[in-house]
Amino acid sequence: MKTLIVALGGNALIKPGERGTPEHMINNLQAPIKQIAELSEKYNIIITHGNGPQVGALLLQQEASDEITRMPLQILVAETQGQIGFLIESTLDEELMRLGIDLEKYFLTVLTYVEVDPNDKAFTHPTKPIGPAYKRKRPGYVKTSKGWRRVVPSPKPIRIVQSREIKKLMQENFIIISCGGGGVPVIKEGSRFQGVEAVIDKDLASAKLGEQINAEILIIATDVEKVALNYGRVDYKYLDKVSTADAKNYLKQGQFPPGSMGPKVQAVINFLESGGERAIITSIEKITEALEGKAGTHFFIEDNENM
């Protein structure tokens, strides 16, 4: 079976107007996890996920009281891997039982480190939005498509440290939850890894994982069904198919902002250029339809359009 990576956006788990309670997130997970459970009979599945709202909330909780011991950002990322991994696992377990394949399929959340370059310019130019979005300007916050949000460094992933373990689990028929929140960012110091204060983009990490394990398909499931040009304007245009060459030009034109669709588009480019067969951006409700060619924006390298 081919390997399918499904990257779930952290914002897709919390809909506009919701506070992100466990009940909200479990309810929002029903749609994608039901599809993933069904697809697990046809594909080897790896689930990755974002953590922007969740890790931002943890930062706010720390700042709310001086009595709380403040943890660095990389530890908060690790906390969200466990938090969201638990929610995904419990939802997935129910769906596998519903299908009657719970004894055939295993699943596991893998605490994932992602190596980054300590000299990455992202450490001096933060761009990754996290936490809640506010309608009014706040000191230190940046205007995004969703409102004013806190931004933090987001270095590029160099290597998924646990890729060997993930490959082994795939051979044992596991559905794997990995690269949560983009993975815990680490740098190599001698023979050991040291965590650094940052949040890695989960889509770029998913593409890097796909490269390392030779995955064939990447679906980035977010809160919109298709990628659009001139997003937010009256002359917007949804895209059904996009070549990697055109996608690169759109990125240069500023069509896809760094804190929004930009990393997603760059991730699918990276995935395809590293050997991936198919890459799609769509909504969490349309994962199966996107695989069938009935939804989503499909990216391709010119010579491989008909694959």
SULQUITA-V745230 format. One record per run of one state. SS is the DSSP state (~ for helix, > for strand, _ for the rest). FROM is the first residue (numbers start at 0). TO is the last residue. Records with the same first field share a line. If there is no record, write none. Layout:
# SULQUITA-V745230
SS: FROM-TO + FROM-TO
This chain:
# SULQUITA-V745230
_: 0-1 + 8-9 + 13-20 + 39-42 + 49-50 + 63-71 + 99-104 + 109-111 + 116-119 + 123-126 + 134-139 + 144-145 + 152-155 + 160-161 + 171-172 + 177-178 + 182-182 + 189-190 + 195-200 + 213-215 + 222-226 + 229-235 + 238-239 + 253-260 + 273-276 + 291-295 + 300-300 + 304-306
>: 2-7 + 43-48 + 105-108 + 112-115 + 127-133 + 140-143 + 146-151 + 156-159 + 173-176 + 183-188 + 191-194 + 216-221 + 227-228 + 236-237 + 240-242 + 277-282 + 296-299
~: 10-12 + 21-38 + 51-62 + 72-98 + 120-122 + 162-170 + 179-181 + 201-212 + 243-252 + 261-272 + 283-290 + 301-303
